Amino acid sequence: MYVKDYPTGRREIVKFDPAGEEIVVRRLILFGARKGNITIADDFNAPLPDELLGAFEGH
């Protein structure tokens, strides 16, 4: 197995099958790789509207 890095910040753990083909075992995203690409709304922590909150609570 080996680790394959990409310039986008993605990292894959790869192994080879018996025929020599690459098999991706796991895909990882490095911490901070998406910095500057994601924004969080100013009202992110605002209370949910009653109708939506009720749907989460099964009403």
N, C-alpha and C positions, 0 to 999 in steps of 0.2 A: 504494500500500500504506500501511497505517497500523497502529498498535498499539492494541489494545483491552484495557483493564485491568478486572479484576473485583475486588470487595472481598475475595474469598477468597484473593487472592494469585496467581490465575491470570492469565496474559497471553497474548493471541493476536495473531499477525501475520496481518492480513486484507488481501485485495485484492478487487476487484470484477470479475465476469465481464462480457462485452459487454452483457448484459441489465441490468446494474446490481445483480445479486445478490452478496451477500458470499460469499467463499470463504476458509475458514480455511487459511492456508498452513502455519502452525506453531503449536503450543500450547506455552507455556513455563510453568514454575512458578518463581516467584521464590525465590531463596535465603533460607531462614529462614521461608518462608510457612507451613510445617507445624510450626513450633516449638511444643512443648507438646501436640501431637496424636499424636506417635509416642513410644513407649517402647521401650527396648532392655533385654532381660532381663539380670540381673546375671551370669548364666553364659554370656553371648554368646560370649566368647572361650575357653570351656572346650573341651577336646578332644572330638571327635566319638566316639560309641560305635563300637567296632570294626566292627560290622555295617554301619553307615551309611558309615563311612569306606571300607570294602571295596567298597561299591556305587559310590562315586565313582571308585575306582581300578580298577573293572572286574573285581572278584573275585567 
